[in-house]
Amino acid sequence: MDKQFIAKYTPEAEEDLKNLDKQNLKRALRTVALFEYLGKTGINSRPLNKDGLFEMKCDKVRIYFMYHENNIIIIGLVALKKSQKAPEKHKLEAINNIKKYIRSNIHEKS
């Protein structure tokens, strides 16, 4: 089975993952891996705003991401779920992390 998406992580998201406890880390990585193979139909994801930010959840963890060229998703923030609604500050932080990641990778390719 081929992957439908390729997940890329911003440095901030990688740091967020390192800060998770072992159980939540395994859940988050498994959720992203499933999303890579099954796409939107296999994992519960939903749009968060008009800027193109999405969220996938796995138990107590929120994973904020955006779609990018050719089946790539860029994960900008991983946070523990503390409320029913995604906090605005997490949304803004994720978008900023993703935009910074895209800018730095475009300059590296040039």
TORRO-292859 format. One record per atom (N, C-alpha, C): x, y, z; residue number from 1; residue in three letters; atom name. Coordinates in Angstrom, 1 decimal, padded with zeros to 4 digits, m for minus. Layout:
<nodes>
{X X	Y Y	Z Z	num NUM	residuo ALA	atomo CA}
...
</nodes>
This chain:
<nodes>
{X 000.8	Y m001.2	Z 000.0	num 1	residuo MET	atomo N}
{X 000.0	Y 000.0	Z 000.0	num 1	residuo MET	atomo CA}
{X 000.9	Y 001.2	Z 000.0	num 1	residuo MET	atomo C}
{X 000.6	Y 002.1	Z m000.9	num 2	residuo ASP	atomo N}
{X 001.4	Y 003.4	Z m001.0	num 2	residuo ASP	atomo CA}
{X 000.8	Y 004.4	Z m000.1	num 2	residuo ASP	atomo C}
{X 001.7	Y 005.4	Z 000.3	num 3	residuo LYS	atomo N}
{X 001.3	Y 006.5	Z 001.1	num 3	residuo LYS	atomo CA}
{X 000.5	Y 007.5	Z 000.3	num 3	residuo LYS	atomo C}
{X m000.5	Y 008.0	Z 000.9	num 4	residuo GLN	atomo N}
{X m001.3	Y 009.1	Z 000.2	num 4	residuo GLN	atomo CA}
{X m000.7	Y 010.4	Z 000.5	num 4	residuo GLN	atomo C}
{X 000.0	Y 010.5	Z 001.7	num 5	residuo PHE	atomo N}
{X 000.6	Y 011.8	Z 002.1	num 5	residuo PHE	atomo CA}
{X 002.0	Y 011.5	Z 002.7	num 5	residuo PHE	atomo C}
{X 002.8	Y 012.5	Z 002.7	num 6	residuo ILE	atomo N}
{X 004.1	Y 012.5	Z 003.4	num 6	residuo ILE	atomo CA}
{X 004.1	Y 013.5	Z 004.5	num 6	residuo ILE	atomo C}
{X 004.3	Y 013.2	Z 005.7	num 7	residuo ALA	atomo N}
{X 004.3	Y 014.1	Z 006.8	num 7	residuo ALA	atomo CA}
{X 005.7	Y 014.7	Z 007.0	num 7	residuo ALA	atomo C}
{X 005.7	Y 016.0	Z 007.1	num 8	residuo LYS	atomo N}
{X 007.0	Y 016.7	Z 007.4	num 8	residuo LYS	atomo CA}
{X 006.7	Y 017.5	Z 008.7	num 8	residuo LYS	atomo C}
{X 007.7	Y 017.6	Z 009.6	num 9	residuo TYR	atomo N}
{X 007.5	Y 018.2	Z 010.9	num 9	residuo TYR	atomo CA}
{X 008.4	Y 019.5	Z 011.0	num 9	residuo TYR	atomo C}
{X 007.8	Y 020.5	Z 011.5	num 10	residuo THR	atomo N}
{X 008.6	Y 021.7	Z 011.8	num 10	residuo THR	atomo CA}
{X 009.5	Y 021.4	Z 012.9	num 10	residuo THR	atomo C}
{X 010.6	Y 022.1	Z 013.1	num 11	residuo PRO	atomo N}
{X 011.4	Y 021.9	Z 014.3	num 11	residuo PRO	atomo CA}
{X 010.6	Y 022.0	Z 015.6	num 11	residuo PRO	atomo C}
{X 009.7	Y 022.9	Z 015.6	num 12	residuo GLU	atomo N}
{X 008.8	Y 023.1	Z 016.8	num 12	residuo GLU	atomo CA}
{X 008.0	Y 021.9	Z 017.1	num 12	residuo GLU	atomo C}
{X 007.4	Y 021.3	Z 016.1	num 13	residuo ALA	atomo N}
{X 006.6	Y 020.1	Z 016.2	num 13	residuo ALA	atomo CA}
{X 007.4	Y 019.0	Z 016.7	num 13	residuo ALA	atomo C}
{X 008.6	Y 018.9	Z 016.2	num 14	residuo GLU	atomo N}
{X 009.5	Y 017.8	Z 016.6	num 14	residuo GLU	atomo CA}
{X 009.9	Y 018.0	Z 018.1	num 14	residuo GLU	atomo C}
{X 010.0	Y 019.2	Z 018.6	num 15	residuo GLU	atomo N}
{X 010.3	Y 019.4	Z 020.0	num 15	residuo GLU	atomo CA}
{X 009.1	Y 019.1	Z 020.8	num 15	residuo GLU	atomo C}
{X 007.9	Y 019.5	Z 020.3	num 16	residuo ASP	atomo N}
{X 006.7	Y 019.1	Z 021.0	num 16	residuo ASP	atomo CA}
{X 006.5	Y 017.6	Z 021.2	num 16	residuo ASP	atomo C}
{X 006.9	Y 016.9	Z 020.2	num 17	residuo LEU	atomo N}
{X 006.8	Y 015.4	Z 020.3	num 17	residuo LEU	atomo CA}
{X 007.8	Y 014.9	Z 021.3	num 17	residuo LEU	atomo C}
{X 009.0	Y 015.4	Z 021.4	num 18	residuo LYS	atomo N}
{X 009.9	Y 015.0	Z 022.4	num 18	residuo LYS	atomo CA}
{X 009.4	Y 015.2	Z 023.8	num 18	residuo LYS	atomo C}
{X 008.6	Y 016.2	Z 024.0	num 19	residuo ASN	atomo N}
{X 008.1	Y 016.6	Z 025.3	num 19	residuo ASN	atomo CA}
{X 006.9	Y 015.8	Z 025.7	num 19	residuo ASN	atomo C}
{X 006.3	Y 015.0	Z 024.8	num 20	residuo LEU	atomo N}
{X 005.2	Y 014.1	Z 025.2	num 20	residuo LEU	atomo CA}
{X 005.7	Y 012.9	Z 026.0	num 20	residuo LEU	atomo C}
{X 004.8	Y 012.4	Z 026.9	num 21	residuo ASP	atomo N}
{X 005.1	Y 011.1	Z 027.5	num 21	residuo ASP	atomo CA}
{X 005.1	Y 010.0	Z 026.5	num 21	residuo ASP	atomo C}
{X 005.6	Y 008.9	Z 026.9	num 22	residuo LYS	atomo N}
{X 005.8	Y 007.8	Z 025.9	num 22	residuo LYS	atomo CA}
{X 004.5	Y 007.3	Z 025.3	num 22	residuo LYS	atomo C}
{X 003.5	Y 007.2	Z 026.1	num 23	residuo GLN	atomo N}
{X 002.2	Y 006.7	Z 025.6	num 23	residuo GLN	atomo CA}
{X 001.6	Y 007.7	Z 024.6	num 23	residuo GLN	atomo C}
{X 001.6	Y 009.0	Z 024.9	num 24	residuo ASN	atomo N}
{X 001.0	Y 010.0	Z 024.0	num 24	residuo ASN	atomo CA}
{X 001.9	Y 010.1	Z 022.7	num 24	residuo ASN	atomo C}
{X 003.2	Y 010.0	Z 022.9	num 25	residuo LEU	atomo N}
{X 004.1	Y 010.0	Z 021.7	num 25	residuo LEU	atomo CA}
{X 003.7	Y 008.9	Z 020.7	num 25	residuo LEU	atomo C}
{X 003.6	Y 007.7	Z 021.3	num 26	residuo LYS	atomo N}
{X 003.2	Y 006.5	Z 020.4	num 26	residuo LYS	atomo CA}
{X 001.9	Y 006.8	Z 019.7	num 26	residuo LYS	atomo C}
{X 000.9	Y 007.3	Z 020.4	num 27	residuo ARG	atomo N}
{X m000.4	Y 007.5	Z 019.8	num 27	residuo ARG	atomo CA}
{X m000.3	Y 008.6	Z 018.7	num 27	residuo ARG	atomo C}
{X 000.4	Y 009.7	Z 019.0	num 28	residuo ALA	atomo N}
{X 000.6	Y 010.7	Z 018.0	num 28	residuo ALA	atomo CA}
{X 001.3	Y 010.2	Z 016.7	num 28	residuo ALA	atomo C}
{X 002.4	Y 009.5	Z 016.9	num 29	residuo LEU	atomo N}
{X 003.1	Y 009.0	Z 015.7	num 29	residuo LEU	atomo CA}
{X 002.3	Y 008.0	Z 014.9	num 29	residuo LEU	atomo C}
{X 001.6	Y 007.2	Z 015.7	num 30	residuo ARG	atomo N}
{X 000.7	Y 006.2	Z 015.0	num 30	residuo ARG	atomo CA}
{X m000.4	Y 006.9	Z 014.2	num 30	residuo ARG	atomo C}
{X m001.0	Y 007.9	Z 014.8	num 31	residuo THR	atomo N}
{X m002.1	Y 008.7	Z 014.1	num 31	residuo THR	atomo CA}
{X m001.5	Y 009.3	Z 012.8	num 31	residuo THR	atomo C}
{X m000.4	Y 009.9	Z 012.9	num 32	residuo VAL	atomo N}
{X 000.2	Y 010.6	Z 011.7	num 32	residuo VAL	atomo CA}
{X 000.5	Y 009.5	Z 010.7	num 32	residuo VAL	atomo C}
{X 001.1	Y 008.4	Z 011.1	num 33	residuo ALA	atomo N}
{X 001.4	Y 007.3	Z 010.1	num 33	residuo ALA	atomo CA}
{X 000.2	Y 006.8	Z 009.5	num 33	residuo ALA	atomo C}
{X m000.9	Y 006.6	Z 010.2	num 34	residuo LEU	atomo N}
{X m002.2	Y 006.2	Z 009.6	num 34	residuo LEU	atomo CA}
{X m002.7	Y 007.2	Z 008.6	num 34	residuo LEU	atomo C}
{X m002.6	Y 008.5	Z 009.0	num 35	residuo PHE	atomo N}
{X m003.0	Y 009.5	Z 008.1	num 35	residuo PHE	atomo CA}
{X m002.2	Y 009.5	Z 006.8	num 35	residuo PHE	atomo C}
{X m000.9	Y 009.2	Z 006.9	num 36	residuo GLU	atomo N}
{X m000.1	Y 009.1	Z 005.6	num 36	residuo GLU	atomo CA}
{X m000.6	Y 008.1	Z 004.7	num 36	residuo GLU	atomo C}
{X m001.0	Y 006.9	Z 005.2	num 37	residuo TYR	atomo N}
{X m001.5	Y 005.8	Z 004.4	num 37	residuo TYR	atomo CA}
{X m003.0	Y 005.9	Z 004.0	num 37	residuo TYR	atomo C}
{X m003.8	Y 006.3	Z 005.0	num 38	residuo LEU	atomo N}
{X m005.3	Y 006.3	Z 004.8	num 38	residuo LEU	atomo CA}
{X m005.9	Y 007.6	Z 004.4	num 38	residuo LEU	atomo C}
{X m005.2	Y 008.7	Z 004.6	num 39	residuo GLY	atomo N}
{X m005.7	Y 010.0	Z 004.3	num 39	residuo GLY	atomo CA}
{X m006.8	Y 010.4	Z 005.2	num 39	residuo GLY	atomo C}
{X m007.6	Y 011.3	Z 004.6	num 40	residuo LYS	atomo N}
{X m008.7	Y 011.9	Z 005.4	num 40	residuo LYS	atomo CA}
{X m009.8	Y 010.9	Z 005.7	num 40	residuo LYS	atomo C}
{X m009.9	Y 009.9	Z 005.0	num 41	residuo THR	atomo N}
{X m011.0	Y 008.9	Z 005.2	num 41	residuo THR	atomo CA}
{X m010.7	Y 008.0	Z 006.4	num 41	residuo THR	atomo C}
{X m009.4	Y 007.9	Z 006.7	num 42	residuo GLY	atomo N}
{X m009.1	Y 006.9	Z 007.8	num 42	residuo GLY	atomo CA}
{X m008.8	Y 007.5	Z 009.1	num 42	residuo GLY	atomo C}
{X m008.6	Y 008.8	Z 009.2	num 43	residuo ILE	atomo N}
{X m008.3	Y 009.5	Z 010.4	num 43	residuo ILE	atomo CA}
{X m009.2	Y 010.7	Z 010.6	num 43	residuo ILE	atomo C}
{X m009.7	Y 010.9	Z 011.8	num 44	residuo ASN	atomo N}
{X m010.5	Y 012.0	Z 012.1	num 44	residuo ASN	atomo CA}
{X m009.7	Y 013.3	Z 012.1	num 44	residuo ASN	atomo C}
{X m009.9	Y 014.1	Z 011.0	num 45	residuo SER	atomo N}
{X m009.3	Y 015.4	Z 010.9	num 45	residuo SER	atomo CA}
{X m010.4	Y 016.4	Z 010.5	num 45	residuo SER	atomo C}
{X m010.1	Y 017.7	Z 010.9	num 46	residuo ARG	atomo N}
{X m011.1	Y 018.7	Z 010.5	num 46	residuo ARG	atomo CA}
{X m010.5	Y 020.0	Z 010.3	num 46	residuo ARG	atomo C}
{X m011.1	Y 020.8	Z 009.4	num 47	residuo PRO	atomo N}
{X m010.5	Y 022.2	Z 009.2	num 47	residuo PRO	atomo CA}
{X m010.7	Y 023.1	Z 010.5	num 47	residuo PRO	atomo C}
{X m009.8	Y 023.9	Z 010.7	num 48	residuo LEU	atomo N}
{X m009.9	Y 024.8	Z 011.9	num 48	residuo LEU	atomo CA}
{X m010.2	Y 026.3	Z 011.5	num 48	residuo LEU	atomo C}
{X m009.7	Y 026.6	Z 010.3	num 49	residuo ASN	atomo N}
{X m009.9	Y 028.0	Z 009.9	num 49	residuo ASN	atomo CA}
{X m009.9	Y 028.2	Z 008.4	num 49	residuo ASN	atomo C}
{X m010.0	Y 029.4	Z 007.9	num 50	residuo LYS	atomo N}
{X m010.0	Y 029.6	Z 006.5	num 50	residuo LYS	atomo CA}
{X m008.6	Y 029.7	Z 005.9	num 50	residuo LYS	atomo C}
{X m007.6	Y 029.7	Z 006.8	num 51	residuo ASP	atomo N}
{X m006.2	Y 029.8	Z 006.4	num 51	residuo ASP	atomo CA}
{X m005.6	Y 028.4	Z 005.9	num 51	residuo ASP	atomo C}
{X m006.4	Y 027.4	Z 006.1	num 52	residuo GLY	atomo N}
{X m006.0	Y 026.1	Z 005.6	num 52	residuo GLY	atomo CA}
{X m005.4	Y 025.2	Z 006.7	num 52	residuo GLY	atomo C}
{X m005.6	Y 025.6	Z 008.0	num 53	residuo LEU	atomo N}
{X m005.1	Y 024.8	Z 009.1	num 53	residuo LEU	atomo CA}
{X m006.1	Y 023.7	Z 009.5	num 53	residuo LEU	atomo C}
{X m005.6	Y 022.5	Z 009.7	num 54	residuo PHE	atomo N}
{X m006.4	Y 021.4	Z 010.1	num 54	residuo PHE	atomo CA}
{X m005.9	Y 020.8	Z 011.4	num 54	residuo PHE	atomo C}
{X m006.7	Y 019.9	Z 011.9	num 55	residuo GLU	atomo N}
{X m006.4	Y 019.3	Z 013.2	num 55	residuo GLU	atomo CA}
{X m006.7	Y 017.8	Z 013.1	num 55	residuo GLU	atomo C}
{X m005.8	Y 017.0	Z 013.6	num 56	residuo MET	atomo N}
{X m006.2	Y 015.6	Z 013.8	num 56	residuo MET	atomo CA}
{X m006.0	Y 015.3	Z 015.3	num 56	residuo MET	atomo C}
{X m006.8	Y 014.5	Z 015.8	num 57	residuo LYS	atomo N}
{X m006.8	Y 014.2	Z 017.3	num 57	residuo LYS	atomo CA}
{X m006.6	Y 012.7	Z 017.5	num 57	residuo LYS	atomo C}
{X m005.8	Y 012.4	Z 018.6	num 58	residuo CYS	atomo N}
{X m005.7	Y 011.1	Z 019.0	num 58	residuo CYS	atomo CA}
{X m005.7	Y 011.1	Z 020.6	num 58	residuo CYS	atomo C}
{X m006.8	Y 010.7	Z 021.1	num 59	residuo ASP	atomo N}
{X m007.0	Y 010.7	Z 022.5	num 59	residuo ASP	atomo CA}
{X m006.8	Y 012.1	Z 023.1	num 59	residuo ASP	atomo C}
{X m005.6	Y 012.3	Z 023.8	num 60	residuo LYS	atomo N}
{X m005.4	Y 013.6	Z 024.5	num 60	residuo LYS	atomo CA}
{X m004.5	Y 014.5	Z 023.7	num 60	residuo LYS	atomo C}
{X m004.2	Y 014.2	Z 022.5	num 61	residuo VAL	atomo N}
{X m003.2	Y 015.0	Z 021.7	num 61	residuo VAL	atomo CA}
{X m003.9	Y 015.6	Z 020.5	num 61	residuo VAL	atomo C}
{X m003.5	Y 016.9	Z 020.2	num 62	residuo ARG	atomo N}
{X m004.0	Y 017.6	Z 019.0	num 62	residuo ARG	atomo CA}
{X m002.8	Y 017.8	Z 018.1	num 62	residuo ARG	atomo C}
{X m002.9	Y 017.5	Z 016.9	num 63	residuo ILE	atomo N}
{X m001.9	Y 017.6	Z 015.9	num 63	residuo ILE	atomo CA}
{X m002.4	Y 018.6	Z 014.8	num 63	residuo ILE	atomo C}
{X m001.7	Y 019.8	Z 014.8	num 64	residuo TYR	atomo N}
{X m002.1	Y 020.8	Z 013.8	num 64	residuo TYR	atomo CA}
{X m001.2	Y 020.8	Z 012.6	num 64	residuo TYR	atomo C}
{X m001.9	Y 020.8	Z 011.4	num 65	residuo PHE	atomo N}
{X m001.2	Y 020.7	Z 010.2	num 65	residuo PHE	atomo CA}
{X m001.8	Y 021.4	Z 009.0	num 65	residuo PHE	atomo C}
{X m001.1	Y 021.6	Z 008.0	num 66	residuo MET	atomo N}
{X m001.6	Y 022.2	Z 006.7	num 66	residuo MET	atomo CA}
{X m001.1	Y 021.3	Z 005.6	num 66	residuo MET	atomo C}
{X m001.9	Y 021.3	Z 004.5	num 67	residuo TYR	atomo N}
{X m001.6	Y 020.6	Z 003.3	num 67	residuo TYR	atomo CA}
{X m000.6	Y 021.4	Z 002.5	num 67	residuo TYR	atomo C}
{X 000.4	Y 020.8	Z 001.9	num 68	residuo HIS	atomo N}
{X 001.4	Y 021.5	Z 001.1	num 68	residuo HIS	atomo CA}
{X 001.5	Y 020.8	Z m000.3	num 68	residuo HIS	atomo C}
{X 002.2	Y 021.3	Z m001.2	num 69	residuo GLU	atomo N}
{X 002.3	Y 020.8	Z m002.5	num 69	residuo GLU	atomo CA}
{X 002.5	Y 019.2	Z m002.6	num 69	residuo GLU	atomo C}
{X 001.9	Y 018.6	Z m003.6	num 70	residuo ASN	atomo N}
{X 002.0	Y 017.2	Z m003.9	num 70	residuo ASN	atomo CA}
{X 001.9	Y 016.3	Z m002.7	num 70	residuo ASN	atomo C}
{X 000.8	Y 016.3	Z m002.1	num 71	residuo ASN	atomo N}
{X 000.5	Y 015.3	Z m001.0	num 71	residuo ASN	atomo CA}
{X 001.4	Y 015.3	Z 000.2	num 71	residuo ASN	atomo C}
{X 001.8	Y 016.5	Z 000.5	num 72	residuo ILE	atomo N}
{X 002.7	Y 016.7	Z 001.7	num 72	residuo ILE	atomo CA}
{X 001.8	Y 017.4	Z 002.8	num 72	residuo ILE	atomo C}
{X 001.9	Y 016.9	Z 004.0	num 73	residuo ILE	atomo N}
{X 001.3	Y 017.6	Z 005.1	num 73	residuo ILE	atomo CA}
{X 002.5	Y 018.1	Z 006.0	num 73	residuo ILE	atomo C}
{X 002.4	Y 019.3	Z 006.5	num 74	residuo ILE	atomo N}
{X 003.4	Y 019.9	Z 007.3	num 74	residuo ILE	atomo CA}
{X 002.8	Y 020.1	Z 008.7	num 74	residuo ILE	atomo C}
{X 003.3	Y 019.4	Z 009.7	num 75	residuo ILE	atomo N}
{X 002.8	Y 019.4	Z 011.0	num 75	residuo ILE	atomo CA}
{X 003.5	Y 020.6	Z 011.8	num 75	residuo ILE	atomo C}
{X 002.8	Y 021.5	Z 012.3	num 76	residuo GLY	atomo N}
{X 003.3	Y 022.7	Z 012.9	num 76	residuo GLY	atomo CA}
{X 003.3	Y 022.7	Z 014.4	num 76	residuo GLY	atomo C}
{X 002.5	Y 021.9	Z 015.0	num 77	residuo LEU	atomo N}
{X 002.3	Y 022.0	Z 016.4	num 77	residuo LEU	atomo CA}
{X 001.7	Y 020.7	Z 016.9	num 77	residuo LEU	atomo C}
{X 002.2	Y 020.2	Z 018.0	num 78	residuo VAL	atomo N}
{X 001.6	Y 019.0	Z 018.7	num 78	residuo VAL	atomo CA}
{X 001.4	Y 019.4	Z 020.1	num 78	residuo VAL	atomo C}
{X 000.1	Y 019.3	Z 020.6	num 79	residuo ALA	atomo N}
{X m000.2	Y 019.8	Z 022.0	num 79	residuo ALA	atomo CA}
{X m001.1	Y 018.8	Z 022.6	num 79	residuo ALA	atomo C}
{X m001.0	Y 018.8	Z 023.9	num 80	residuo LEU	atomo N}
{X m002.0	Y 018.0	Z 024.7	num 80	residuo LEU	atomo CA}
{X m003.3	Y 018.7	Z 024.7	num 80	residuo LEU	atomo C}
{X m004.3	Y 017.9	Z 024.6	num 81	residuo LYS	atomo N}
{X m005.7	Y 018.5	Z 024.5	num 81	residuo LYS	atomo CA}
{X m006.1	Y 018.8	Z 026.0	num 81	residuo LYS	atomo C}
{X m006.5	Y 020.0	Z 026.2	num 82	residuo LYS	atomo N}
{X m006.9	Y 020.4	Z 027.6	num 82	residuo LYS	atomo CA}
{X m008.3	Y 021.0	Z 027.6	num 82	residuo LYS	atomo C}
{X m008.9	Y 021.2	Z 026.4	num 83	residuo SER	atomo N}
{X m010.3	Y 021.7	Z 026.3	num 83	residuo SER	atomo CA}
{X m011.0	Y 021.1	Z 025.1	num 83	residuo SER	atomo C}
{X m012.3	Y 021.3	Z 025.0	num 84	residuo GLN	atomo N}
{X m013.0	Y 020.8	Z 023.8	num 84	residuo GLN	atomo CA}
{X m012.6	Y 021.6	Z 022.6	num 84	residuo GLN	atomo C}
{X m012.3	Y 022.9	Z 022.7	num 85	residuo LYS	atomo N}
{X m012.1	Y 023.7	Z 021.5	num 85	residuo LYS	atomo CA}
{X m010.6	Y 024.0	Z 021.4	num 85	residuo LYS	atomo C}
{X m010.1	Y 024.0	Z 020.2	num 86	residuo ALA	atomo N}
{X m008.7	Y 024.3	Z 019.9	num 86	residuo ALA	atomo CA}
{X m008.4	Y 025.7	Z 020.2	num 86	residuo ALA	atomo C}
{X m007.4	Y 026.0	Z 021.1	num 87	residuo PRO	atomo N}
{X m007.1	Y 027.3	Z 021.5	num 87	residuo PRO	atomo CA}
{X m006.6	Y 028.2	Z 020.3	num 87	residuo PRO	atomo C}
{X m007.0	Y 029.4	Z 020.3	num 88	residuo GLU	atomo N}
{X m006.5	Y 030.3	Z 019.2	num 88	residuo GLU	atomo CA}
{X m005.0	Y 030.4	Z 019.2	num 88	residuo GLU	atomo C}
{X m004.4	Y 030.5	Z 020.4	num 89	residuo LYS	atomo N}
{X m002.9	Y 030.7	Z 020.4	num 89	residuo LYS	atomo CA}
{X m002.2	Y 029.5	Z 019.8	num 89	residuo LYS	atomo C}
{X m002.8	Y 028.3	Z 019.9	num 90	residuo HIS	atomo N}
{X m002.2	Y 027.1	Z 019.3	num 90	residuo HIS	atomo CA}
{X m002.4	Y 027.2	Z 017.8	num 90	residuo HIS	atomo C}
{X m003.5	Y 027.6	Z 017.3	num 91	residuo LYS	atomo N}
{X m003.7	Y 027.8	Z 015.9	num 91	residuo LYS	atomo CA}
{X m002.7	Y 028.7	Z 015.3	num 91	residuo LYS	atomo C}
{X m002.6	Y 029.9	Z 015.9	num 92	residuo LEU	atomo N}
{X m001.6	Y 030.9	Z 015.4	num 92	residuo LEU	atomo CA}
{X m000.2	Y 030.4	Z 015.4	num 92	residuo LEU	atomo C}
{X 000.2	Y 029.8	Z 016.5	num 93	residuo GLU	atomo N}
{X 001.5	Y 029.2	Z 016.6	num 93	residuo GLU	atomo CA}
{X 001.8	Y 028.2	Z 015.5	num 93	residuo GLU	atomo C}
{X 000.8	Y 027.3	Z 015.3	num 94	residuo ALA	atomo N}
{X 001.0	Y 026.3	Z 014.2	num 94	residuo ALA	atomo CA}
{X 001.2	Y 026.9	Z 012.9	num 94	residuo ALA	atomo C}
{X 000.3	Y 027.9	Z 012.5	num 95	residuo ILE	atomo N}
{X 000.4	Y 028.6	Z 011.2	num 95	residuo ILE	atomo CA}
{X 001.8	Y 029.2	Z 011.1	num 95	residuo ILE	atomo C}
{X 002.2	Y 030.0	Z 012.1	num 96	residuo ASN	atomo N}
{X 003.5	Y 030.6	Z 012.0	num 96	residuo ASN	atomo CA}
{X 004.6	Y 029.7	Z 011.9	num 96	residuo ASN	atomo C}
{X 004.6	Y 028.6	Z 012.6	num 97	residuo ASN	atomo N}
{X 005.6	Y 027.5	Z 012.5	num 97	residuo ASN	atomo CA}
{X 005.7	Y 027.0	Z 011.1	num 97	residuo ASN	atomo C}
{X 004.5	Y 026.7	Z 010.5	num 98	residuo ILE	atomo N}
{X 004.5	Y 026.1	Z 009.2	num 98	residuo ILE	atomo CA}
{X 005.0	Y 027.1	Z 008.1	num 98	residuo ILE	atomo C}
{X 004.5	Y 028.3	Z 008.2	num 99	residuo LYS	atomo N}
{X 005.0	Y 029.3	Z 007.3	num 99	residuo LYS	atomo CA}
{X 006.5	Y 029.5	Z 007.3	num 99	residuo LYS	atomo C}
{X 007.0	Y 029.6	Z 008.5	num 100	residuo LYS	atomo N}
{X 008.5	Y 029.7	Z 008.7	num 100	residuo LYS	atomo CA}
{X 009.2	Y 028.5	Z 008.1	num 100	residuo LYS	atomo C}
{X 008.7	Y 027.3	Z 008.3	num 101	residuo TYR	atomo N}
{X 009.2	Y 026.1	Z 007.8	num 101	residuo TYR	atomo CA}
{X 009.3	Y 026.1	Z 006.2	num 101	residuo TYR	atomo C}
{X 008.2	Y 026.5	Z 005.7	num 102	residuo ILE	atomo N}
{X 008.1	Y 026.6	Z 004.2	num 102	residuo ILE	atomo CA}
{X 009.1	Y 027.6	Z 003.6	num 102	residuo ILE	atomo C}
{X 009.1	Y 028.8	Z 004.3	num 103	residuo ARG	atomo N}
{X 010.1	Y 029.8	Z 003.8	num 103	residuo ARG	atomo CA}
{X 011.5	Y 029.3	Z 003.9	num 103	residuo ARG	atomo C}
{X 011.9	Y 028.7	Z 005.0	num 104	residuo SER	atomo N}
{X 013.3	Y 028.2	Z 005.1	num 104	residuo SER	atomo CA}
{X 013.6	Y 027.1	Z 004.1	num 104	residuo SER	atomo C}
{X 012.6	Y 026.2	Z 003.8	num 105	residuo ASN	atomo N}
{X 012.9	Y 025.2	Z 002.9	num 105	residuo ASN	atomo CA}
{X 012.9	Y 025.6	Z 001.5	num 105	residuo ASN	atomo C}
{X 012.2	Y 026.7	Z 001.1	num 106	residuo ILE	atomo N}
{X 012.2	Y 027.2	Z m000.2	num 106	residuo ILE	atomo CA}
{X 013.6	Y 027.9	Z m000.5	num 106	residuo ILE	atomo C}
{X 014.1	Y 028.6	Z 000.5	num 107	residuo HIS	atomo N}
{X 015.4	Y 029.2	Z 000.4	num 107	residuo HIS	atomo CA}
{X 016.5	Y 028.2	Z 000.3	num 107	residuo HIS	atomo C}
{X 016.4	Y 027.1	Z 001.0	num 108	residuo GLU	atomo N}
{X 017.4	Y 026.0	Z 000.9	num 108	residuo GLU	atomo CA}
{X 017.5	Y 025.4	Z m000.5	num 108	residuo GLU	atomo C}
{X 016.3	Y 025.3	Z m001.1	num 109	residuo LYS	atomo N}
{X 016.2	Y 024.7	Z m002.4	num 109	residuo LYS	atomo CA}
{X 016.8	Y 025.6	Z m003.5	num 109	residuo LYS	atomo C}
{X 016.7	Y 026.9	Z m003.3	num 110	residuo SER	atomo N}
{X 017.1	Y 027.9	Z m004.3	num 110	residuo SER	atomo CA}
{X 018.6	Y 027.9	Z m004.5	num 110	residuo SER	atomo C}
</nodes>
